[in-house]
Amino acid sequence: MAVGHVFFAATDVAEAARWFESVGLRLIVSDDDYAVLELRGGTHLVVSRAARAPRGGGEAPFDLMVDDIDAARSEYSAQGLKPSRIRRGSIHDEFSLVGPDGYRVTVLSSHAGRRAV
């Protein structure tokens, strides 16, 4: 069993697709009204057009998980994405990025250990 699709509405679909591609999702298709990007495991992020941006952005309706939180933060910093500092936790370490339409996107460390994901 897997999650098939996750949905995200953005005022500028192409800009949002480029942003998600820059943080590691694979672009499948994109046009003015929607984009589909793929995450590891085959889940698709479907970006659709929003009439307007939410006030203050808020939390994205999902988080992203990476194998190496320190390397990801360094890479995103080098891209100018201005990640927050890493907060170390008992299950996950995490940081956040400001994403499309001002949404705060949380990036978590994987807890899969040496198991294949």
C-alpha positions in Angstrom: 0.0 0.0 0.0 1.2 3.5 -0.7 -0.2 7.0 -0.9 -0.9 7.7 -4.5 -1.4 11.5 -4.7 -0.9 14.5 -2.4 -2.5 17.8 -3.5 -1.1 21.3 -3.2 -2.8 24.5 -4.6 -0.6 27.4 -5.7 -1.2 30.7 -7.4 1.6 30.2 -9.8 1.7 26.5 -10.8 4.9 26.7 -12.9 6.8 28.5 -10.1 5.6 26.0 -7.5 6.6 23.1 -9.7 10.1 24.6 -10.2 10.4 25.1 -6.4 9.4 21.4 -5.7 11.8 20.3 -8.4 14.6 22.3 -6.8 14.1 20.4 -3.5 14.3 17.0 -5.1 11.0 16.0 -6.6 11.0 14.7 -10.2 8.8 16.6 -12.6 6.4 14.4 -14.6 4.3 17.1 -16.4 3.6 20.7 -16.0 1.4 23.3 -17.7 -0.4 26.5 -16.7 -3.1 24.8 -14.7 -1.5 21.8 -13.0 1.8 20.0 -12.5 2.6 16.5 -11.4 5.8 15.7 -9.6 7.0 12.4 -8.2 8.4 11.6 -4.8 10.5 8.6 -3.9 8.2 5.5 -3.8 6.0 6.8 -6.6 3.7 9.1 -4.7 2.7 12.1 -6.9 2.4 15.7 -5.8 -0.3 17.3 -7.8 -0.1 21.1 -7.9 -3.2 22.8 -9.1 -4.0 26.5 -9.6 -5.3 28.4 -6.6 -7.4 31.6 -7.0 -5.4 33.4 -4.3 -2.6 32.7 -1.8 -3.6 31.9 1.7 -3.0 34.6 4.3 0.4 34.3 5.8 1.1 31.0 4.0 0.8 28.7 6.9 2.0 25.1 7.1 2.1 23.1 3.9 -0.4 20.2 4.1 2.5 17.7 4.1 6.1 17.4 5.1 9.1 16.1 3.1 11.6 13.4 4.4 15.2 13.1 3.4 17.9 10.5 4.1 20.6 13.0 5.2 19.1 16.1 6.9 22.5 17.9 7.3 23.3 17.4 3.6 19.8 18.5 2.5 20.0 21.6 4.6 23.4 22.5 3.2 22.2 21.9 -0.4 19.1 24.0 0.1 21.2 26.8 1.7 23.6 26.8 -1.3 20.5 27.2 -3.5 19.5 30.3 -1.6 16.4 28.7 -0.1 17.2 29.9 3.4 16.4 26.9 5.5 15.8 27.4 9.2 18.3 25.9 11.7 18.0 22.1 12.3 15.9 21.2 15.4 17.1 17.9 16.8 14.4 15.6 18.1 13.9 12.1 19.6 12.4 10.7 16.4 13.1 13.2 13.7 15.5 16.1 13.2 13.8 18.9 11.2 14.1 22.3 9.5 11.7 24.3 7.5 11.8 26.2 4.2 9.5 28.9 2.9 7.9 27.4 -0.2 5.4 28.5 -2.8 2.9 31.1 -1.8 4.7 31.5 1.6 3.8 28.0 2.8 6.2 26.7 5.5 7.5 23.3 4.3 8.9 21.1 7.0 11.8 18.8 6.0 12.4 15.8 8.3 15.1 13.3 8.8 14.3 9.7 7.9 13.8 7.2 10.7 14.2 4.2 8.4 17.8 3.7 9.6 19.6 1.2 7.3 16.4 -0.3 6.0 15.5 0.3 2.4 12.8 3.0 1.8 
